[in-house]
Amino acid sequence: MNRIATAALALLLVVAATLGAWRVGWSGTHYARVLQATPVTVREPRYADVVDAVPAPIGGSVSDQVRSWNVAYRVGDRVLHTRVAREPGDQIRIGEQQRVIGYNVVWRWRGHTGIARMNTRPGRDLPVVDGAVVETRRPAPRSS
């Protein structure tokens, strides 16, 4: 009878210690659930390399005043043409593009909801260290 009581008491203590460690947070890394991730974008100019630039005279004679330039520029494997008002340099602006600079992430952990700005697209969960959501990063390379 004494062995059964001792085993039951030991089991009860192990269960209580496990629940206590889980409740306090000693059981390792915790993860917050990602509810929403919205990309943050900026508009920036898009440039192309000039292949050739030839003055385009207004009249029929080459000696007339040059008011525009016929420009050939490269986009990937294609060479395209356009006319610009001023003499181009090495590159010309061909439009705008949107670039993702980060993500606004809405997360929930233990009943708390928050927003974090992250550099990379998050997965389903985010690690929580000391009650704060952190962005996982690769360790920096060691210098030798």
N, C-alpha and C positions, 0 to 999 in steps of 0.2 A: 504494500500500500504506500509506503514511503517513497519508493521509486516512481510510482505513477504520479504522485503529487509533485515530486521534484521535476520530472519530465514536463508536466503540464505548466509548472511555474517557469521553467526554462523556455518553453515554447511561447508562453505569454510575454516574457521579457524580450525575446527575439522579435516577435511581431510588433511590440510597442516601440522598440528601438528602430525597426525598419520604417514604421509609419512616422515616427518622430524625425528621422533623417530625411525622409521624403518631404515632410511638411516644412522643415527648416530650409531645405534646399541643398543638402549635402550629397545628393545622389548623382551629381555630375551636371553636365550642361543642360540647360532648359531651352526650349524653343518657343518663340512667339509665332502665331499663325498669321500669315499674310492674307489680308482681306482684299486689298486692291493695290495695283502697281500701275501708275500713270506715267508715261514717258514725258520728260521735260525737253523741249526742243528749242533751238535757236535758228533764225534765218541768217544765212551767210552767203556772200557772193560766190559764184562759181566761175572759174577761169579756165581757159584753154590755151595751149601753146600755139603761137603763130608760126605757120610754115612759110608763108610768102605774103608780101604786101606790095601792091603796085598802085601808083597814083592813078586816079581816075579823073581826067580833065573834063571840064564841062563842055567846052566846044570841041570841034573836030581836030584841033591842032594840039600837039603835045606841049607846045610852048604856052598854052593858056594856063591861067591860074588853077592850081589844084585845090579843089574844095572837098574832096573825099578820097578814101582809099579802098581799093578792093583787096580784101584780106582772105587768105586761105588759112584755116586753123584745123588742128587735129583733135578729135574726140574719140578716144579708143583707137580703133583700126580705121576709122573713117576720116576723110578730109572734107571739110565743109567750107562754104564760102559765104562772106557777108560784106557789107559796105559800112565803113565807119567814117565819122567826120574828121577825126584827127589821126595823125600818123601813129600807128600802134607800136608798142614796144615788143618785148618777148612774149607777152601774154595779153589776151583781151578778155573782158568780162562777157560771159555768154548767158548770164541769168543768175538765179538764186537757187539755193538748196536748203533743206532743213536737216539739221544734225542733232541727234539725241545726245544730250550732255549729262543726263542722269534720270532718276526715277523718283517720283513721290510715292512712298509706300505707306499704306495704312495697315497697322498691325494690331493684334490683340493678344494679351498675355495675362492670365490670372484675373480676368475681369477688367483690366486696364486697356484702353485703346489709345494709340498714339500715331503720329506721322513722322516719318524719317525720310531724309533725302539721301539716296544711295547712288554711287557711281555706276554700278552694274545692275543688270536686271536680277531681281531676287527670285529665289525658288519659292516653294510652298511655305517654308519655315525660315525664321531668322534666329540665330543664337542670341541668348540673353545671358549677360555676364554682370553680376552684382546688381541685378534689377534693371539694367539698361540694354536695349537692343544694340547690337554691334554688327558692323559690316565685316564679313569674313574676308580676310586678305591673305595673299600668299606671303610667306616670310621673305624678307629682303635677302638678296644674295650676300653671302659672306665675302668680305674682301680678304685676299690672301697676301 
